[in-house]
Amino acid sequence: MITAQMVKELRERTGAGMMDCKKALNEVNGDTEKAIELLREKGLAAAAKKAGRVAAEGLVKTYISENGKVASIVEVNCETDFVSANEAFVELADNAAKQAANSNAKTVEELVEEKYIADENITVKDAVTALIAKLGENMAVRRFEKLVVENGTIESYIHGGGRIGVLVKVECEKESPVLKEVAKDVAMQVAATNPLFLNRDAVDNESLEKEKEIYRVQALNEGKPEKIVDKMVVGRVQKYYKENCLVEQVWVRNPDLTIEKYLQEKSKEVGAPITIAAYARFEKGEGIEKKEENFAEEVQKQMQGK
């Protein structure tokens, strides 16, 4: 006989719906372990069915170790902002960020095959699949980045409840609370301005040549004489650096300073040079083509279990 307690226990262990748990237990004559396996199999089938649906919503989450030396940023996607606010989805995203910080994985494919940090009896992929079955939406760990620092610290900034996330790694030979302040300030700058490069050295030649050609054509289209076009291109390239290289940008909190000058001021305060070694910025859904659908049709599809 299948008891309410058995159903409750299975639901707590799998997160599946009550009726699904009851049906699974009935199918395997009350064997909880077999019921778990059956629900996982059904979850895989449900996940496969939903895998083609566009998941452009979700959350960007960060994790930083207690000593500030190891950090990660991750984007976990779902289909709707309603599910992205779900407690179980938020927990999955938080755990994925912690998983990435504690992992040596280089790709998402490697990461999701690891034992899940919140339950080593399953993989990260299993955890995602189980939540797809529970919440009824396609989901995926889309990307992650891990930063490590020896001399310095890493700070994060999350904007818009997980719409944009940033990690910034600063290096300095001296330990100081100022480093966390600097890293946080720069993280907010990165969130606001979305720089393409850390500094001029990071600008690849292909991007630079492409910009030069655009500026040259613009100048000629403006009717400027050929002899002054080159000078105009040089001037516009300098402006490109100031707009797109983080250290050359005007600091949003004090327009009288660039980020480079702000770092110089803080370096004097600490008594040692502070440098930005790396940063990572994720914006939820960037680069994903979101299909526009009629709301009534979408509701009808969900009611039909599609």
C-alpha positions in Angstrom: 0.0 0.0 0.0 1.3 3.5 -0.9 1.1 5.7 2.1 1.0 9.5 2.3 4.3 9.4 4.1 6.0 7.5 1.3 4.7 10.1 -1.2 5.9 12.9 1.0 9.4 11.4 1.3 9.7 10.8 -2.4 8.6 14.4 -3.1 11.1 15.8 -0.7 13.9 13.7 -2.3 13.1 14.5 -5.9 11.1 17.7 -6.0 8.6 16.1 -8.3 4.9 16.8 -8.0 2.8 14.8 -5.5 0.7 13.0 -8.2 3.8 12.1 -10.1 5.4 10.7 -7.0 2.3 8.6 -6.2 2.1 7.3 -9.8 5.8 6.4 -9.7 5.5 4.5 -6.4 2.5 2.6 -7.7 4.4 1.6 -10.9 7.3 0.1 -8.8 5.2 -1.4 -6.0 6.3 1.1 -3.4 10.1 0.8 -3.9 11.4 4.3 -3.2 14.8 3.9 -4.9 13.2 2.5 -8.1 10.6 5.3 -8.0 13.5 7.9 -7.9 15.0 6.2 -10.9 11.7 6.2 -12.7 11.1 9.9 -12.0 14.6 10.7 -13.3 13.9 8.8 -16.5 10.6 10.7 -16.9 12.5 13.9 -16.2 15.0 13.2 -18.9 12.1 12.6 -21.3 10.4 15.8 -20.3 13.7 17.7 -20.5 14.3 16.4 -24.0 10.8 17.5 -25.1 11.5 21.1 -23.8 15.1 21.3 -25.0 14.2 23.1 -28.2 12.4 25.9 -26.5 14.3 29.2 -26.2 15.7 29.9 -22.7 16.7 33.6 -22.7 15.6 34.6 -19.2 17.3 33.5 -16.1 19.9 34.8 -13.7 23.6 35.8 -13.5 25.1 34.8 -10.2 28.6 35.2 -8.6 30.4 33.3 -5.9 33.5 34.5 -4.0 35.5 32.4 -1.5 35.8 33.7 2.0 39.3 34.9 1.5 38.4 36.7 -1.7 41.0 34.7 -3.7 38.7 32.5 -5.9 35.5 33.6 -7.6 33.2 32.6 -10.4 30.4 34.1 -12.4 27.7 32.0 -14.1 24.6 32.4 -16.3 21.8 30.0 -15.8 18.9 30.3 -18.2 15.2 29.5 -18.2 12.2 30.5 -20.4 10.4 33.1 -18.2 11.1 35.7 -15.6 8.5 34.0 -13.5 10.6 30.9 -13.1 13.8 32.9 -12.7 12.3 34.2 -9.5 11.4 30.7 -8.3 13.3 29.7 -5.1 14.4 26.4 -6.5 15.8 28.0 -9.6 17.6 30.7 -7.6 19.1 28.0 -5.5 20.3 26.1 -8.6 21.9 29.2 -10.0 23.7 29.9 -6.6 24.9 26.4 -6.5 26.1 26.5 -10.1 28.2 29.6 -9.2 29.7 27.8 -6.2 30.3 24.7 -8.3 32.2 26.7 -10.9 34.4 28.3 -8.3 35.3 24.9 -6.8 35.8 23.2 -10.2 38.7 22.8 -12.6 36.3 22.4 -15.5 37.2 24.5 -18.6 33.8 24.1 -20.4 30.2 24.0 -19.5 30.0 20.5 -20.8 32.7 19.4 -18.3 31.0 21.4 -15.5 27.6 19.8 -15.8 29.0 16.3 -15.8 30.5 16.8 -12.3 29.0 15.7 -9.1 26.5 18.3 -8.0 27.9 20.4 -5.1 24.6 20.3 -3.3 24.0 16.5 -3.7 26.9 14.3 -4.7 24.5 11.4 -5.6 23.7 13.3 -8.8 25.5 15.4 -11.4 24.8 19.1 -12.2 23.1 17.9 -15.3 20.8 15.7 -13.3 19.9 18.6 -11.0 19.0 20.8 -14.0 17.0 18.0 -15.6 15.1 17.4 -12.3 14.2 21.1 -12.1 13.0 21.1 -15.7 10.7 18.3 -14.9 9.5 20.1 -11.7 9.0 23.6 -13.1 8.1 22.7 -16.7 10.6 25.0 -18.5 13.7 24.5 -20.5 16.8 25.5 -18.5 20.5 25.4 -19.0 23.8 26.4 -17.4 24.9 28.6 -20.3 28.4 29.9 -19.4 30.8 30.5 -16.5 34.1 32.1 -15.8 36.5 31.5 -12.9 39.0 34.0 -11.6 41.9 33.3 -9.1 44.2 35.8 -7.5 47.3 35.4 -5.3 48.2 38.9 -4.3 45.0 41.0 -4.3 41.3 40.4 -4.2 38.2 39.7 -6.3 34.9 41.5 -5.8 31.5 41.2 -7.6 28.6 43.4 -8.4 25.1 42.2 -9.3 22.7 44.6 -11.0 19.0 44.3 -11.5 18.5 41.3 -9.4 20.7 39.1 -11.6 20.3 40.8 -15.0 23.9 41.8 -15.1 26.8 40.3 -13.1 30.4 41.4 -12.9 33.7 40.1 -11.3 36.8 42.2 -11.0 40.2 41.0 -10.0 42.7 43.5 -8.6 46.3 42.8 -7.8 48.5 44.5 -5.3 51.6 43.4 -3.3 50.1 44.9 -0.1 47.0 43.6 1.6 44.5 46.4 2.4 40.7 46.9 2.9 41.1 49.5 0.1 41.5 46.7 -2.4 37.9 45.5 -1.9 36.6 49.0 -2.2 38.5 49.5 -5.5 37.4 46.2 -6.9 33.8 46.9 -6.0 33.9 50.4 -7.6 35.4 49.1 -10.8 32.9 46.2 -10.9 30.1 48.9 -10.8 31.9 50.8 -13.6 32.0 47.6 -15.7 28.3 46.9 -15.1 27.4 50.5 -16.2 29.7 51.0 -19.2 30.3 47.5 -20.6 33.9 48.1 -21.7 35.1 45.8 -24.6 38.7 45.7 -23.4 40.8 46.1 -20.2 43.4 48.3 -21.8 44.9 49.2 -25.2 47.1 46.1 -25.2 44.0 43.9 -25.1 42.5 45.5 -28.3 43.0 42.9 -31.0 44.3 44.1 -34.4 41.2 42.9 -36.3 38.9 45.0 -34.2 41.1 48.1 -34.5 41.5 47.8 -38.2 37.8 47.4 -38.6 37.2 50.6 -36.6 39.8 52.5 -38.6 38.2 51.5 -41.9 34.7 52.6 -40.6 36.2 56.0 -39.5 37.9 56.5 -42.8 34.7 55.9 -44.8 32.8 58.1 -42.4 35.3 61.0 -42.9 35.2 60.6 -46.7 31.4 60.5 -46.7 31.5 63.8 -44.7 33.4 65.3 -47.7 36.6 65.7 -45.8 39.8 66.1 -48.0 41.9 63.0 -48.3 44.9 64.7 -46.8 43.2 65.2 -43.4 41.3 61.9 -43.3 44.3 60.1 -41.7 44.5 62.7 -38.9 40.8 62.4 -38.3 41.1 58.6 -38.1 43.8 58.9 -35.5 41.7 61.2 -33.4 38.7 58.9 -33.6 40.8 55.9 -32.7 41.9 57.7 -29.5 38.2 58.3 -28.7 37.5 54.6 -29.3 40.2 53.7 -26.8 38.7 56.1 -24.2 35.2 54.7 -24.7 36.0 51.0 -24.8 39.1 50.4 -22.7 38.2 50.1 -19.1 41.3 51.9 -17.6 40.8 54.8 -20.0 37.1 55.4 -19.3 35.8 58.3 -17.3 34.9 57.0 -13.9 31.1 57.2 -13.6 31.2 58.1 -9.9 33.6 61.1 -10.5 33.8 62.4 -14.1 37.0 64.3 -13.2 38.9 61.1 -13.0 39.5 58.2 -15.4 39.7 54.7 -14.0 43.5 54.8 -14.4 43.8 58.0 -12.3 41.4 56.6 -9.7 43.7 53.6 -9.4 46.7 55.9 -9.0 45.0 57.8 -6.2 44.1 54.5 -4.4 47.6 53.1 -5.0 49.1 56.1 -3.1 46.6 55.4 -0.3 47.7 51.8 0.0 51.4 52.5 -0.6 51.7 50.0 -3.5 50.5 49.9 -7.1 47.0 48.6 -7.6 46.2 47.1 -11.0 43.1 45.6 -12.6 44.2 42.1 -13.7 41.0 40.9 -15.2 37.2 41.3 -15.2 34.2 39.3 -16.4 30.8 40.8 -17.3 27.7 38.6 -18.1 24.4 40.1 -19.1 21.4 37.7 -18.9 20.3 36.5 -22.4 22.8 38.5 -24.4 23.4 37.0 -27.8 20.3 34.7 -27.5 17.7 35.3 -30.1 14.4 35.3 -28.3 11.4 34.2 -30.3 8.4 36.5 -30.0 5.2 34.5 -29.4 1.6 35.2 -29.0 0.8 35.1 -25.3 -2.6 33.3 -25.8 -0.9 30.7 -28.0 1.9 30.1 -25.4 -0.7 29.6 -22.6 -2.5 27.1 -24.9 0.7 25.2 -25.6 1.5 25.0 -21.9 -2.0 23.7 -21.2 -1.5 21.0 -23.9 1.8 20.1 -22.3 3.9 21.1 -25.3 
